[in-house]
């Protein structure tokens, strides 16, 4: 009876034996590419010509492994070459980009894109004739980032029709509170398929709407292609070509990838996301936290208090954003924790500066008045 059972129910291998066998097994080989996978193991290790010492069998295995490795490396090189060509397609086919607004970050983004391709036309739509003449004649924005020379393929205009005609991408850099009225005034010149890349952070007063809602409603086209760009980035450092990382988010993955290819450069790393809500909410609420951080600094409440404030603020922003449908991982990434750290801890932040002066005892009206003048002269 026991013998019959042994025939139909073979004994289960001892787990210790399997662990020992795994430890003796050589590790898989890799090509060194970040996206590579282990080389396939040889399934057939037999060799008809092998003699008792097994030397020809080992030689045959080495030859097969070498052939597989060579073929795999060729495949990886082809894959890398194909991806490089694919990345360049968007920039090669893009003929014109328009930037709405001529503030510090809009100017920096226009300069960044224009520097990537000499024959790319970058049109900046502005309201101030004086700034237009300054950009077109002297290649300098006399109001914002005036110490930086702009690429010569940037053209400024006050005509919405001229700026938007033939544009492949549109960067929206108008402050949130003025976006609705501005977009309504130019909506007749906007192509329904023109992708809008929002650089504006914040919530519209009274309605609490984000740019992903403001732009389609103001243009009268709920299907207007939309991407939001956010992350820890000061305009002056972008102009100085210092290493920067940002994220583009869109519900259209192909559009997000296209914008990534358009913007990515040796000094600007672009990640993609589908979490538009998370990126927008984090970019808006970090401003409130930055003002609070400035108040803590202005009142000299210490580093312990600062750490507690920012940590609790991040937790509350994450809670609210997830309740609105955002992904928790987004809030711990570039557009969340990254942007919060930059805004709360660095003196270049305007919101932090407001809080710092409030904490020092200044009145808000006086701060806002002087900040407006300071922004005009130095941002």
Secondary structure, DSSP 4 states (H G I P E B T S, - for coil): -HHHHHHHSPPPPPHHHHHHHHHHSPPPP--S-TT--PPPPPS----TT--TT-HHHHHHHHHHHHHHHHHHHHHHHHHHHHHHHHHHHHHHH--EEEEE--SHHHHHHHHHHHHH-TT-EEEEE-S-HHHHHIIIIISS-SSSSTTSPPPTTEEEES-HHHHHTT-SEEEE-S-HHHHHHHHHHHGGGS-TTPEEEE---S--TTT---HHHHHHHHHT-TT--EEEEESS--HHHHHTT--EEEEEE-S-HHHHHHHHHHH-BTTEEEEEES-HHHHHHHHHHHHHHHHHHHHHHHTT--HHHHHHHHHHHHHHHHHHHHHTT--HHHHTSIIIIIHHHHHHH-TT-HHHHHHHHHHTT--HHHHHHHHHHHHHHH-
